[in-house]
Amino acid sequence: MIKKVLFDLDGTFIDTAHDLVKSANDLYKSFKKHSISFEEGREIASDGIKAFLNLRFDEATDDFPSLTAEFIKIYKGNILNNPVLFDGIGELIDFLDDKKIGWGIITNKHRCFVEIILKFVNLEKRCEILICGDDGISPKPSPDMMISACKSLEIHPEEVIYLGDAHKDIISAKEANIFAILACYGYLKKDDQIDNWEADALINHPSEIPALIEKLD
């Protein structure tokens, strides 16, 4: 029986790509670098700040810690421009609440950002557990965040499903013995070999989750 549903944030639960890409381009502009297209930025929006830095800077010669701090400063000013729930997530959350299936967020994103966004979309009080990349637990693809969530929720991994849009999400969940679902509507890259990721299920829309839960029960 599935008792909990856990989500990745960027590219799975909330569409944050517009604000991340704008922040990257704001940073590039300040260093007289060429901007990137939204499509180019969307593909790496689940990969963290360093992925954006790597597009226009060289870690061997540029000060990445300083650039990261500057990116964070810029992103804080853009973070609430356009964060929206992916189509179908709101309805899925209502379904889970109706079925008394708890849900939470497991993300490598820093807590200060996640809490701001969840509050903005009025879901911070409905989220049962939140584990973030700076909480002192080894981030995905390590299974440690998943294992910690199960311990905190006092449930077995077999009673949980995890939905994410990146390879690291699938690796993390499967190593924790959690049913791993790939959100194909998320920030996948054109050359991602998703058939090799060994996800337990693939979905193209969050509305597919209730049927999966019913099947697993």
C-alpha positions, 0 to 999 in steps of 0.5 A: 500500500502506498502511504506517501508520495515524494516529489522533486521540486524543479522540473517536477512539482514547480516550473521554476525554469523562467526565473532560473534562466532569467537569473542566469542571463542577468549574471551573464549580462553583468559579466558581458557574456552572451545570453542563453535561450529559454530552451537551452536553460530549461534543459539544465534547470534541474542541474543546479547553479553550477550547470548555468555557470559552466555554460559561460564560465571556466571553473579553472580560471573563474571564481565559481564560489563568488559567481555562485554567490552572485547568482544566488543574490540575483535569483533571490530577486527573481524567484517569485516572478514566475514559479507555477505548479506544473499542470495537474500537480494541484489536482494531484495534491488534492487527490492525495489529501482526499485519500489521506496519502501524505506527500513531501518534497525531496530536493537538492535546492537550498531550503531558503529558496524552497520555503519561499516558493512553497509559501508563494503557492500556498502549499507550505502547510500541506507539505508533510516533509521537506528535505533540501540540499543544504540540510546536511544530508548527502544530496541526490543521487545519494539515497540518503535523503530518501532514507532519511525521509522514510525514517522521519515518516516512520514508513518502509521504502516499499510504501513510498513513490518518488517522482522526479525528472532527472537521472539523479532522482531515479538513482536516488530513489531506486538505491533507497528501494523506493518506486521511482517514477520519471516525470517526462514532462520535466526538464529532460535534455534532448540527448537524455537516454531515459530508457537506460535509467531503469525508472520503475514507471514513466509518466507524461502528466501528473494525472497518471499518478492516481492510477499508478497508486491504485495499481501498486496497492 
